[in-house]
Amino acid sequence: MKKFVVALGLAAVILPGLPPAAQAEQTPVRISASYNTDSDGVSFTNYSLTTERKNNPWNYMYTNTRIRQRDSEGNVITENRFTVNWRQPIDEESSFSVWAGYANSNVWKFAAFGAQYHGVVNYTDQLRLSYEHDAVPTVAAYNAHILGDRLSWSYQHEIDRRLTLDLALKYARFSDSNFRKTVTVALTKTFSPRYRLGLEYGYDTSDLNKKSVFYLPKGEHSLSLVPEIALPVGGGILVMTMSKSLFSRNVNGNINRTTYGARYRLKNLEIGMQYYRDDNYWSRDYSFSWNNRW
């Protein structure tokens, strides 16, 4: 599966022995679900519960994931995961967080963990750094017990009030000795509160001479046009996006790559869908999230 969407949530825990007023306090919870299917016969289903307590550094996560691969040995993976997240504000606009989790699947059990820093450098620049140690979520990678260490760096510079420059670098090293390197540069122009247009260049590659049991790009270059429009609909906001490759190529030749997406937000409800296609491969994503207080 080339593309998947995984939505992770944080589940609420009320500890015994708290004062009555604290026990009665309602906890903001986000319920999420996502489903992905593609032309390779892979389907990916994820359910999650999320607490989003802004005034408490501790949050908790429960997710249930099911991955199915058509015509594959050991073709169904089911996983339950529990994760704790700790977030510490550094100042009003910067924060540092760490998380650790335990995953129990029908194939194996493993620990996952990571850290993230988000900081405002000055009034025009923002910086994000992150690290994570986790599994590769495909049937073949789970059966092979492959883990990955991923580093990412992203920087956003506001050239003026309506023009931003985004840079991103990602590096992943996997336990099967494969690696992946990604570079992204994007320039986005905001024409109005409802419309903006982006131009994005990406380079994505892995070891050209090493095979992998999961998908890894080989020397991909792409230049894409990314328009986005937001419209008020029925009391909510409908955002429609598209990414169309002006030029895309890997070691096997040219790629005709297109993505269409839409998401609708109404108060505490958000629904999204996305369709991706390059040549003979396609994938469809559907997502749902709802915020409530319990």
DRENDO-1510 file (C-alpha; in Angstrom, 1 decimal, always signed):
<recs>
REC; n; res; u; v; w
REC; 1; MET; +0.0; +0.0; +0.0 .
REC; 2; LYS; +1.6; +3.3; -1.1 .
REC; 3; LYS; -0.6; +5.5; +0.9 .
REC; 4; PHE; -2.5; +5.3; +4.0 .
REC; 5; VAL; -4.0; +7.6; +6.6 .
REC; 6; VAL; -3.8; +6.8; +10.2 .
REC; 7; ALA; -5.6; +8.9; +12.7 .
REC; 8; LEU; -4.3; +8.5; +16.3 .
REC; 9; GLY; -6.4; +9.7; +19.3 .
REC; 10; LEU; -6.0; +10.1; +23.1 .
REC; 11; ALA; -8.5; +8.4; +25.5 .
REC; 12; ALA; -9.6; +9.9; +28.8 .
REC; 13; VAL; -8.7; +8.4; +32.2 .
REC; 14; ILE; -10.2; +9.7; +35.4 .
REC; 15; LEU; -8.0; +8.7; +38.3 .
REC; 16; PRO; -9.5; +7.5; +41.6 .
REC; 17; GLY; -9.1; +9.6; +44.7 .
REC; 18; LEU; -9.6; +13.0; +42.9 .
REC; 19; PRO; -11.7; +15.6; +44.6 .
REC; 20; PRO; -15.5; +15.5; +43.7 .
REC; 21; ALA; -15.2; +18.7; +41.7 .
REC; 22; ALA; -12.4; +17.3; +39.6 .
REC; 23; GLN; -14.2; +14.1; +39.0 .
REC; 24; ALA; -17.3; +16.0; +37.8 .
REC; 25; GLU; -15.3; +18.0; +35.3 .
REC; 26; GLN; -16.0; +16.9; +31.7 .
REC; 27; THR; -13.1; +15.8; +29.5 .
REC; 28; PRO; -12.9; +16.9; +25.9 .
REC; 29; VAL; -12.8; +13.7; +23.8 .
REC; 30; ARG; -12.4; +13.3; +20.0 .
REC; 31; ILE; -13.8; +10.2; +18.4 .
REC; 32; SER; -12.2; +9.4; +15.0 .
REC; 33; ALA; -12.4; +6.8; +12.3 .
REC; 34; SER; -10.7; +6.4; +9.0 .
REC; 35; TYR; -10.8; +3.9; +6.1 .
REC; 36; ASN; -8.4; +3.4; +3.2 .
REC; 37; THR; -8.6; +1.1; +0.2 .
REC; 38; ASP; -6.4; +0.8; -2.9 .
REC; 39; SER; -5.9; -1.0; -6.2 .
REC; 40; ASP; -3.4; -3.4; -4.6 .
REC; 41; GLY; -6.1; -5.0; -2.6 .
REC; 42; VAL; -5.1; -3.4; +0.7 .
REC; 43; SER; -7.7; -2.0; +3.2 .
REC; 44; PHE; -6.8; -0.1; +6.3 .
REC; 45; THR; -9.4; +0.7; +9.1 .
REC; 46; ASN; -8.6; +2.7; +12.2 .
REC; 47; TYR; -10.7; +3.8; +15.2 .
REC; 48; SER; -9.5; +6.0; +18.0 .
REC; 49; LEU; -10.5; +7.9; +21.1 .
REC; 50; THR; -8.8; +11.2; +21.9 .
REC; 51; THR; -8.7; +13.5; +24.9 .
REC; 52; GLU; -7.6; +17.0; +24.2 .
REC; 53; ARG; -7.1; +18.5; +27.6 .
REC; 54; LYS; -5.2; +21.7; +27.0 .
REC; 55; ASN; -4.7; +22.6; +30.7 .
REC; 56; ASN; -3.3; +19.1; +31.6 .
REC; 57; PRO; +0.1; +17.9; +30.3 .
REC; 58; TRP; -1.0; +14.3; +30.4 .
REC; 59; ASN; -3.2; +12.7; +27.8 .
REC; 60; TYR; -4.0; +9.1; +26.8 .
REC; 61; MET; -4.7; +7.2; +23.6 .
REC; 62; TYR; -6.5; +4.1; +22.6 .
REC; 63; THR; -6.6; +3.0; +18.9 .
REC; 64; ASN; -7.8; -0.1; +17.1 .
REC; 65; THR; -6.4; -0.9; +13.7 .
REC; 66; ARG; -7.1; -3.5; +11.1 .
REC; 67; ILE; -5.1; -4.0; +7.9 .
REC; 68; ARG; -6.1; -6.5; +5.3 .
REC; 69; GLN; -4.1; -7.6; +2.2 .
REC; 70; ARG; -5.9; -9.5; -0.5 .
REC; 71; ASP; -4.1; -12.7; -1.7 .
REC; 72; SER; -1.4; -12.4; +0.9 .
REC; 73; GLU; -0.2; -15.0; +3.5 .
REC; 74; GLY; -1.2; -13.9; +7.0 .
REC; 75; ASN; -3.3; -11.3; +5.2 .
REC; 76; VAL; -5.1; -9.7; +8.2 .
REC; 77; ILE; -3.5; -7.6; +10.9 .
REC; 78; THR; -5.4; -6.4; +14.0 .
REC; 79; GLU; -3.8; -4.2; +16.6 .
REC; 80; ASN; -4.8; -2.5; +19.8 .
REC; 81; ARG; -2.6; +0.2; +21.1 .
REC; 82; PHE; -2.4; +2.3; +24.3 .
REC; 83; THR; -0.3; +5.4; +24.4 .
REC; 84; VAL; +0.4; +8.1; +26.9 .
REC; 85; ASN; +1.4; +11.6; +25.9 .
REC; 86; TRP; +3.1; +14.3; +27.9 .
REC; 87; ARG; +3.2; +17.9; +26.7 .
REC; 88; GLN; +5.1; +20.8; +28.3 .
REC; 89; PRO; +4.6; +24.4; +27.1 .
REC; 90; ILE; +7.8; +26.3; +26.8 .
REC; 91; ASP; +6.1; +29.7; +26.3 .
REC; 92; GLU; +2.9; +30.9; +24.9 .
REC; 93; GLU; +3.7; +29.7; +21.4 .
REC; 94; SER; +6.3; +26.9; +21.8 .
REC; 95; SER; +6.0; +23.4; +23.3 .
REC; 96; PHE; +7.8; +20.1; +23.8 .
REC; 97; SER; +6.0; +16.7; +24.0 .
REC; 98; VAL; +7.0; +13.0; +24.4 .
REC; 99; TRP; +4.9; +9.9; +23.9 .
REC; 100; ALA; +5.2; +6.2; +24.5 .
REC; 101; GLY; +2.9; +3.4; +23.7 .
REC; 102; TYR; +2.4; -0.4; +23.8 .
REC; 103; ALA; +1.0; -2.2; +20.7 .
REC; 104; ASN; -0.5; -5.6; +20.9 .
REC; 105; SER; -1.3; -7.2; +17.5 .
REC; 106; ASN; -2.1; -10.8; +16.3 .
REC; 107; VAL; +1.4; -10.9; +14.8 .
REC; 108; TRP; +3.7; -9.4; +17.5 .
REC; 109; LYS; +4.0; -7.0; +20.4 .
REC; 110; PHE; +6.2; -3.9; +20.5 .
REC; 111; ALA; +6.8; -0.6; +22.1 .
REC; 112; ALA; +6.6; +2.7; +20.2 .
REC; 113; PHE; +7.8; +6.1; +21.3 .
REC; 114; GLY; +8.6; +9.6; +20.1 .
REC; 115; ALA; +9.1; +13.3; +20.8 .
REC; 116; GLN; +8.2; +16.6; +19.1 .
REC; 117; TYR; +9.2; +20.2; +19.5 .
REC; 118; HIS; +7.2; +23.1; +18.0 .
REC; 119; GLY; +8.6; +26.6; +18.3 .
REC; 120; VAL; +8.1; +30.1; +17.0 .
REC; 121; VAL; +11.5; +31.5; +16.0 .
REC; 122; ASN; +10.2; +35.0; +15.4 .
REC; 123; TYR; +7.0; +36.7; +14.2 .
REC; 124; THR; +7.5; +35.3; +10.7 .
REC; 125; ASP; +9.1; +31.9; +11.3 .
REC; 126; GLN; +8.1; +28.6; +12.8 .
REC; 127; LEU; +10.1; +25.4; +13.4 .
REC; 128; ARG; +9.1; +21.7; +14.1 .
REC; 129; LEU; +11.3; +18.8; +15.0 .
REC; 130; SER; +10.2; +15.3; +15.6 .
REC; 131; TYR; +11.4; +11.7; +16.2 .
REC; 132; GLU; +9.5; +8.5; +16.3 .
REC; 133; HIS; +10.2; +4.8; +16.7 .
REC; 134; ASP; +7.3; +2.7; +15.4 .
REC; 135; ALA; +6.3; -0.1; +13.1 .
REC; 136; VAL; +5.7; +0.1; +9.4 .
REC; 137; PRO; +1.9; -0.3; +9.0 .
REC; 138; THR; +1.7; -2.9; +6.2 .
REC; 139; VAL; +0.8; -6.6; +6.3 .
REC; 140; ALA; +4.2; -7.7; +5.0 .
REC; 141; ALA; +6.2; -5.4; +7.3 .
REC; 142; TYR; +4.2; -6.5; +10.4 .
REC; 143; ASN; +4.8; -10.2; +9.5 .
REC; 144; ALA; +8.5; -9.4; +9.1 .
REC; 145; HIS; +8.6; -7.4; +12.4 .
REC; 146; ILE; +10.0; -4.3; +10.8 .
REC; 147; LEU; +10.5; -1.2; +12.9 .
REC; 148; GLY; +11.5; +2.3; +11.8 .
REC; 149; ASP; +13.2; +5.3; +13.3 .
REC; 150; ARG; +12.0; +8.5; +11.7 .
REC; 151; LEU; +13.4; +12.0; +12.0 .
REC; 152; SER; +11.7; +15.1; +10.5 .
REC; 153; TRP; +12.5; +18.8; +10.4 .
REC; 154; SER; +10.1; +21.5; +9.0 .
REC; 155; TYR; +10.4; +25.2; +8.8 .
REC; 156; GLN; +7.8; +27.8; +7.7 .
REC; 157; HIS; +8.8; +31.4; +6.7 .
REC; 158; GLU; +6.2; +34.1; +6.1 .
REC; 159; ILE; +7.5; +36.1; +3.3 .
REC; 160; ASP; +4.6; +38.5; +3.6 .
REC; 161; ARG; +1.0; +38.4; +4.9 .
REC; 162; ARG; -0.2; +36.4; +1.9 .
REC; 163; LEU; +2.9; +34.4; +0.9 .
REC; 164; THR; +4.6; +31.5; +2.8 .
REC; 165; LEU; +7.6; +29.3; +2.2 .
REC; 166; ASP; +7.6; +25.8; +3.7 .
REC; 167; LEU; +10.7; +23.5; +3.9 .
REC; 168; ALA; +10.6; +19.9; +5.1 .
REC; 169; LEU; +13.3; +17.2; +5.5 .
REC; 170; LYS; +12.6; +13.6; +6.6 .
REC; 171; TYR; +14.8; +10.6; +7.1 .
REC; 172; ALA; +13.8; +7.1; +8.1 .
REC; 173; ARG; +15.9; +4.1; +8.9 .
REC; 174; PHE; +14.3; +0.7; +9.1 .
REC; 175; SER; +15.3; -2.5; +10.8 .
REC; 176; ASP; +15.6; -4.3; +7.5 .
REC; 177; SER; +18.5; -1.9; +6.7 .
REC; 178; ASN; +16.4; +0.1; +4.2 .
REC; 179; PHE; +16.1; +3.9; +4.5 .
REC; 180; ARG; +14.0; +6.7; +3.1 .
REC; 181; LYS; +14.9; +10.3; +2.4 .
REC; 182; THR; +12.3; +13.0; +1.6 .
REC; 183; VAL; +12.8; +16.7; +0.7 .
REC; 184; THR; +9.8; +19.1; +0.2 .
REC; 185; VAL; +9.8; +22.8; -0.7 .
REC; 186; ALA; +6.4; +24.6; -1.1 .
REC; 187; LEU; +5.4; +28.1; -1.9 .
REC; 188; THR; +1.8; +29.1; -1.0 .
REC; 189; LYS; +0.0; +32.2; -2.0 .
REC; 190; THR; -3.2; +33.2; -0.2 .
REC; 191; PHE; -5.5; +35.3; -2.5 .
REC; 192; SER; -8.4; +35.6; -0.1 .
REC; 193; PRO; -9.8; +33.8; +3.0 .
REC; 194; ARG; -11.5; +31.4; +0.6 .
REC; 195; TYR; -8.7; +30.6; -2.0 .
REC; 196; ARG; -5.0; +29.8; -2.0 .
REC; 197; LEU; -2.6; +28.3; -4.5 .
REC; 198; GLY; +0.6; +26.3; -3.8 .
REC; 199; LEU; +3.5; +25.2; -5.9 .
REC; 200; GLU; +5.3; +22.2; -4.4 .
REC; 201; TYR; +8.5; +20.4; -5.3 .
REC; 202; GLY; +9.3; +17.0; -3.7 .
REC; 203; TYR; +12.2; +14.5; -3.8 .
REC; 204; ASP; +11.6; +11.1; -2.3 .
REC; 205; THR; +14.0; +8.1; -2.5 .
REC; 206; SER; +15.4; +5.0; -0.8 .
REC; 207; ASP; +18.2; +2.5; -1.5 .
REC; 208; LEU; +18.0; +2.0; -5.3 .
REC; 209; ASN; +19.7; -1.4; -5.1 .
REC; 210; LYS; +17.8; -3.0; -2.2 .
REC; 211; LYS; +14.4; -4.6; -2.3 .
REC; 212; SER; +11.8; -4.2; +0.5 .
REC; 213; VAL; +8.7; -6.1; +1.5 .
REC; 214; PHE; +6.9; -2.8; +1.8 .
REC; 215; TYR; +6.6; +0.1; -0.7 .
REC; 216; LEU; +9.5; +2.6; -0.9 .
REC; 217; PRO; +10.0; +5.2; -3.6 .
REC; 218; LYS; +13.0; +5.1; -5.8 .
REC; 219; GLY; +14.4; +8.4; -7.0 .
REC; 220; GLU; +11.1; +10.3; -7.3 .
REC; 221; HIS; +11.1; +14.0; -8.4 .
REC; 222; SER; +7.8; +15.9; -8.6 .
REC; 223; LEU; +6.6; +19.4; -9.2 .
REC; 224; SER; +2.9; +19.9; -8.3 .
REC; 225; LEU; +0.3; +22.7; -8.4 .
REC; 226; VAL; -1.9; +22.6; -5.3 .
REC; 227; PRO; -5.1; +24.8; -5.3 .
REC; 228; GLU; -7.4; +25.0; -2.3 .
REC; 229; ILE; -10.8; +26.6; -2.0 .
REC; 230; ALA; -13.0; +27.0; +1.1 .
REC; 231; LEU; -16.8; +27.6; +0.9 .
REC; 232; PRO; -19.4; +28.2; +3.5 .
REC; 233; VAL; -22.0; +25.4; +3.2 .
REC; 234; GLY; -25.0; +24.7; +5.5 .
REC; 235; GLY; -23.5; +26.5; +8.5 .
REC; 236; GLY; -20.1; +24.8; +8.1 .
REC; 237; ILE; -17.0; +25.1; +5.9 .
REC; 238; LEU; -16.3; +22.9; +2.9 .
REC; 239; VAL; -12.6; +22.8; +1.9 .
REC; 240; MET; -11.7; +21.3; -1.5 .
REC; 241; THR; -8.2; +20.6; -2.6 .
REC; 242; MET; -6.3; +19.2; -5.5 .
REC; 243; SER; -2.7; +18.3; -6.2 .
REC; 244; LYS; -1.8; +17.9; -9.9 .
REC; 245; SER; +1.7; +17.0; -10.9 .
REC; 246; LEU; +3.2; +19.2; -13.6 .
REC; 247; PHE; +6.2; +17.0; -13.7 .
REC; 248; SER; +6.8; +13.7; -11.9 .
REC; 249; ARG; +9.4; +11.0; -12.5 .
REC; 250; ASN; +11.1; +8.1; -10.8 .
REC; 251; VAL; +13.7; +5.5; -11.9 .
REC; 252; ASN; +11.1; +3.7; -14.0 .
REC; 253; GLY; +10.0; +6.8; -15.9 .
REC; 254; ASN; +7.3; +9.5; -15.8 .
REC; 255; ILE; +4.4; +9.4; -13.4 .
REC; 256; ASN; +1.0; +11.0; -13.9 .
REC; 257; ARG; +0.0; +11.9; -10.3 .
REC; 258; THR; -3.2; +13.5; -9.2 .
REC; 259; THR; -4.9; +13.9; -5.8 .
REC; 260; TYR; -8.4; +15.2; -5.1 .
REC; 261; GLY; -9.6; +15.9; -1.6 .
REC; 262; ALA; -12.5; +17.4; +0.4 .
REC; 263; ARG; -13.3; +17.9; +4.0 .
REC; 264; TYR; -16.4; +19.4; +5.7 .
REC; 265; ARG; -16.4; +20.9; +9.2 .
REC; 266; LEU; -19.6; +21.7; +11.1 .
REC; 267; LYS; -19.1; +22.7; +14.7 .
REC; 268; ASN; -17.6; +19.6; +16.4 .
REC; 269; LEU; -18.0; +17.3; +13.4 .
REC; 270; GLU; -15.5; +16.9; +10.5 .
REC; 271; ILE; -15.8; +14.5; +7.5 .
REC; 272; GLY; -13.1; +14.1; +4.9 .
REC; 273; MET; -12.4; +12.1; +1.7 .
REC; 274; GLN; -9.4; +11.9; -0.7 .
REC; 275; TYR; -8.7; +10.1; -4.0 .
REC; 276; TYR; -5.2; +9.6; -5.2 .
REC; 277; ARG; -4.0; +8.2; -8.6 .
REC; 278; ASP; -0.7; +7.7; -10.3 .
REC; 279; ASP; -0.9; +5.7; -13.6 .
REC; 280; ASN; -2.4; +2.3; -12.8 .
REC; 281; TYR; -2.4; +2.7; -9.0 .
REC; 282; TRP; -5.2; +4.4; -7.0 .
REC; 283; SER; -6.3; +4.8; -3.4 .
REC; 284; ARG; -9.3; +6.2; -1.6 .
REC; 285; ASP; -9.4; +7.6; +1.9 .
REC; 286; TYR; -12.4; +8.4; +4.1 .
REC; 287; SER; -12.2; +10.0; +7.6 .
REC; 288; PHE; -14.6; +11.1; +10.4 .
REC; 289; SER; -14.0; +12.9; +13.7 .
REC; 290; TRP; -16.4; +14.3; +16.3 .
REC; 291; ASN; -15.4; +16.3; +19.4 .
REC; 292; ASN; -17.5; +15.9; +22.6 .
REC; 293; ARG; -17.2; +16.4; +26.3 .
REC; 294; TRP; -17.6; +13.4; +28.6 .
</recs>
